[in-house]
Amino acid sequence: MAAAPAAPLSGGEVYDTYCATCHAAGVGGAPTFADTAAWAPRIAKGMDELMLSTLNGINTMPAKGLCMSCSDAELTDAVIYMVDAAQ
């Protein structure tokens, strides 16, 4: 009998496990969590652009923020989690 697949991670869990490594302290120029000024121009570009950056990487951020096991839906939830905190 095959093991049941693991439940998807929430946006907060993805952030805590993968994103916070850089976004908590602004490593490599990453916008810090809940910093409205840093996030505003990024948010203004729209969710599609944020997801392109997340999936493909941007500047010093590697593709998927190194969460290669994360689904696109999990990464979307993480981006929404960070955007919500910055608004």
C-alpha positions as CSV (number, residue, x, y, z in Angstrom):
1,M,0.0,0.0,0.0
2,A,1.4,3.4,-1.0
3,A,1.8,6.1,1.6
4,A,-0.6,8.9,1.3
5,P,0.9,12.1,-0.2
6,A,1.9,14.7,2.3
7,A,-0.6,17.6,2.7
8,P,0.4,20.7,0.9
9,L,2.3,23.3,3.0
10,S,0.5,26.5,3.8
11,G,1.9,29.8,2.7
12,G,3.2,30.5,6.2
13,E,4.9,27.1,6.4
14,V,6.6,27.6,3.1
15,Y,7.7,31.1,4.2
16,D,9.0,29.8,7.6
17,T,10.8,26.8,6.1
18,Y,12.3,28.4,2.9
19,C,11.6,32.1,2.4
20,A,12.5,33.4,5.8
21,T,16.1,32.5,5.4
22,C,16.5,35.5,3.2
23,H,13.3,37.6,3.6
24,A,13.5,37.9,7.4
25,A,16.9,39.7,7.2
26,G,17.0,41.1,3.7
27,V,19.8,38.8,2.6
28,G,21.0,39.6,-1.0
29,G,18.6,42.5,-1.2
30,A,15.4,40.5,-0.6
31,P,12.5,42.6,0.5
32,T,12.0,41.9,4.2
33,F,8.8,40.5,5.5
34,A,6.0,43.0,6.1
35,D,8.1,45.9,4.9
36,T,5.4,47.9,3.0
37,A,7.9,50.3,1.4
38,A,10.1,47.5,0.0
39,W,7.1,45.4,-1.2
40,A,5.0,48.2,-2.7
41,P,6.7,48.5,-6.1
42,R,6.8,44.7,-6.4
43,I,3.1,44.3,-5.5
44,A,2.3,47.1,-8.0
45,K,3.7,44.8,-10.8
46,G,1.0,42.3,-10.1
47,M,0.8,38.7,-9.0
48,D,1.8,37.3,-12.4
49,E,5.1,39.2,-12.3
50,L,5.7,38.2,-8.6
51,M,5.2,34.5,-9.6
52,L,7.5,34.7,-12.6
53,S,10.2,36.0,-10.2
54,T,9.4,33.3,-7.7
55,L,9.4,30.5,-10.2
56,N,12.4,31.6,-12.2
57,G,14.4,33.5,-9.7
58,I,15.4,37.2,-9.8
59,N,18.6,39.0,-8.9
60,T,20.2,36.8,-6.1
61,M,17.1,34.8,-5.4
62,P,17.3,31.3,-7.0
63,A,14.4,29.7,-8.8
64,K,11.7,28.7,-6.4
65,G,13.7,30.1,-3.5
66,L,15.4,26.7,-3.5
67,C,12.1,24.9,-2.6
68,M,12.3,22.5,-5.5
69,S,9.8,20.2,-3.7
70,C,7.2,23.0,-3.5
71,S,4.4,23.0,-6.0
72,D,3.4,26.1,-7.8
73,A,0.3,26.4,-5.6
74,E,2.4,26.2,-2.5
75,L,4.7,28.9,-3.8
76,T,1.7,31.0,-4.8
77,D,0.4,30.7,-1.2
78,A,3.8,31.8,0.2
79,V,3.8,34.8,-2.1
80,I,0.3,35.7,-1.0
81,Y,1.3,35.3,2.6
82,M,4.2,37.7,2.2
83,V,2.2,40.2,0.1
84,D,-0.7,40.2,2.7
85,A,1.8,41.0,5.4
86,A,3.2,43.9,3.5
87,Q,-0.2,45.6,2.8
